Amino acid sequence: MTTPPTSMNTSTRAALAVTMLAGFYLLAATIVLGLLGLDVWLFVATGRLNPAVLKLYALSAVVAYPVLRVVFLTRRPRHDGPESGLPLTREEQPELWARIDRIAERTGVRGPAEVRLVPEVNAGVREDTKLLGLVPGKRHLQIGAPLLLGLTEAELESVLAHEFGHYSNQDVKLGAVTRAGRVAVLHTISTLHRRADQHEAEEAAELAAKAAKRVAKGRKPSGEKADGGVQRVLAKLFAQYAKLYFRVSESVSRRQEYAADQVAAKLAGRDATASALRRIPALDAAHDFYLGSYATLGWDLGLLPPAGQFYGGFAHLLADPDRRRELADLGMPEDDENPYDSHPPVALRVAAIEALPADGRDAEGSGPAVALLRDADRVLAELEIATLVPEAAGMRRTDWPELVQEVCHAAAREGAQPILRALTDLGLPGTVEAMADALDAGRGREIADRLPKSEQAAAATGRAAREFLRPVLRQGLARITVLALAEAGVARWELSWSESARFRLPGGAQEDLTAALDAAVADTTDTAPLRALLAKAGLPAAPATTG
């Protein structure tokens, strides 16, 4: 079994991070001071300023200037933007705050001054520190709504205990130092590359103009290529340092994660901590699926689920037995161990937790974590207001069954457009009855020829053409039939949290519809079953036409 690396003490970690950050500035200072020393040596060695020495001085300035400007003089971005999510106050959420206070007390740390609910599958802590994290400040705790909906209280407690475990290990202070280093290094590299790109574009334009002049004079272009100049070289040099810095700093971060997991296991229980680590990646995948397949289902039509259900509806999907089995089968992500990743692979973290002695605490021994929220439906509705884009405020809210019905009905109308156009192009009414008449009259090939099809189907002849066109014709017939049944209000789409919405016919006639469609496009056309089904559903069905 793979075990986590042994921990360092806090002072050693801080010293390493500060040393690496100082090394970044030392690298830049070495470049500048080295060039300055070379210039002084040249002056002393030559005793005069000749053209060659002046050229070397100019070259030194070209190299030193971008280092001074980018590394030492450019202001770096800070976290000064508005906080995201919905604030949860002590007065409105006393149960949740009481649990947070208890975790903070048991880990021996100062709790957060602010708690915010966010829509992501995540929980995290941030502190407004100063002087590279050496001066503490206001702490902010974020809790993802999907975690409240998808975890038990014990599992959520382990997640929060993990975050407070960083506090107890003084990792927040260390994190500010390592973050400052990452920001400085990445800012320097990106700025140098951006300036190199600008230089390269300007040089390329100049070379293109020169090449055009040479061609106009009947001469060949020089073939000279533009490059990013010295700033590209400097960017690559700092990038090499970045690899070293990230490898060292992220190695420290991984040790922090293991240590915080140990705190979580001690406070919330071994099994709850291992269970949460396993479940969160599956929740993340399920939440992405939910947002794309359910919450935003009617977005393009200006429709949203009921207030509070855009995020809260995730609980319905998680409660479905089939979906629960799918989540259980997902297992843990197969992460490759990356030395630059701040988090160890989940499998290694779980293995380290499960190697601990059993503590007799059950991972499932508590209720859903959302019970910690007072008036959860209202809170989730307020989260929507706080986080959805402004255009969502003008959308119409409708319950889940009606939302699915309206969206599927609109999709059915859109899907039926090709067959409706094909019928009208032939001078026929755009109705399923007219199509049945045309099939009885042997005009199926005419209709199919006007429907979208693959190149292979369009080029086929004889028997092969009939076989290629049969599914095209059947699909068109199915779409116009489904639309007719839906427009008449005799069939509906049914919401399912296990699979795609199901189209329901009265009396469970789905199998009859399948057989009727197959018969209508068979080699020997038989529309009688389809007409009978339409008549049984209450739609007007003309008798089959005879040739």
Stockholm file with secondary structure:
# STOCKHOLM 1.0

chainA/1-547         MTTPPTSMNTSTRAALAVTMLAGFYLLAATIVLGLLGLDVWLFVATGRLNPAVLKLYALSAVVAYPVLRVVFLTRRPRHDGPESGLPLTREEQPELWARIDRIAERTGVRGPAEVRLVPEVNAGVREDTKLLGLVPGKRHLQIGAPLLLGLTEAELESVLAHEFGHYSNQDVKLGAVTRAGRVAVLHTISTLHRRADQHEAEEAAELAAKAAKRVAKGRKPSGEKADGGVQRVLAKLFAQYAKLYFRVSESVSRRQEYAADQVAAKLAGRDATASALRRIPALDAAHDFYLGSYATLGWDLGLLPPAGQFYGGFAHLLADPDRRRELADLGMPEDDENPYDSHPPVALRVAAIEALPADGRDAEGSGPAVALLRDADRVLAELEIATLVPEAAGMRRTDWPELVQEVCHAAAREGAQPILRALTDLGLPGTVEAMADALDAGRGREIADRLPKSEQAAAATGRAAREFLRPVLRQGLARITVLALAEAGVARWELSWSESARFRLPGGAQEDLTAALDAAVADTTDTAPLRALLAKAGLPAAPATTG
#=GR chainA/1-547 SS CCCCCCCCCHHHHHHHHHHHHHHHHHHHHHHHHHHHHHHHHHHHHHSSCCHHHHHHHHHHHHHHHHHIIIIIISCCCCSCSCCCSEECCTTTCHHHHHHHHHHHHHHTSCCCSEEEEESSSCEEEEECCBTTTTBCCCEEEEEEHHHHHHSBHHHHHHHHHHHHHHHHTTHHHHHHHHHHHHHHHHHHHHHHHHHHHHHHHHHHHHHHHHHHHHHHTTCCCCCCCCCCHHHHHHHHHHHHHHHHHHHHHHHHHHHHHHHHHHHHHHHHCHHHHHHHHHHHHHHHHHHHHHIIIIITTTGGGTEECSTTHHHHTHHHHHHSHHHHHHHHHHCSCCCCCCTTCSSCCHHHHHHHHHTSCCCSCCTTSSCBGGGGSTTHHHHHHHHHHHHSCGGGGGSEECCHHHHHHHHHHHHHHHHHHHHHHHHHHTTCCSSHHHHHHHHHTTCHHHHHHTSCCCHHHHHCCHHHHHHHHHHHHHHHHHHHHHHHHHHTTSCEEECCSSSSCEEECTTSCHHHHHHHHHHHTSSSCCCHHHHHHHHHTTCCCCCCCCC
#=GC SS_cons         CCCCCCCCCHHHHHHHHHHHHHHHHHHHHHHHHHHHHHHHHHHHHHSSCCHHHHHHHHHHHHHHHHHIIIIIISCCCCSCSCCCSEECCTTTCHHHHHHHHHHHHHHTSCCCSEEEEESSSCEEEEECCBTTTTBCCCEEEEEEHHHHHHSBHHHHHHHHHHHHHHHHTTHHHHHHHHHHHHHHHHHHHHHHHHHHHHHHHHHHHHHHHHHHHHHHTTCCCCCCCCCCHHHHHHHHHHHHHHHHHHHHHHHHHHHHHHHHHHHHHHHHCHHHHHHHHHHHHHHHHHHHHHIIIIITTTGGGTEECSTTHHHHTHHHHHHSHHHHHHHHHHCSCCCCCCTTCSSCCHHHHHHHHHTSCCCSCCTTSSCBGGGGSTTHHHHHHHHHHHHSCGGGGGSEECCHHHHHHHHHHHHHHHHHHHHHHHHHHTTCCSSHHHHHHHHHTTCHHHHHHTSCCCHHHHHCCHHHHHHHHHHHHHHHHHHHHHHHHHHTTSCEEECCSSSSCEEECTTSCHHHHHHHHHHHTSSSCCCHHHHHHHHHTTCCCCCCCCC
//
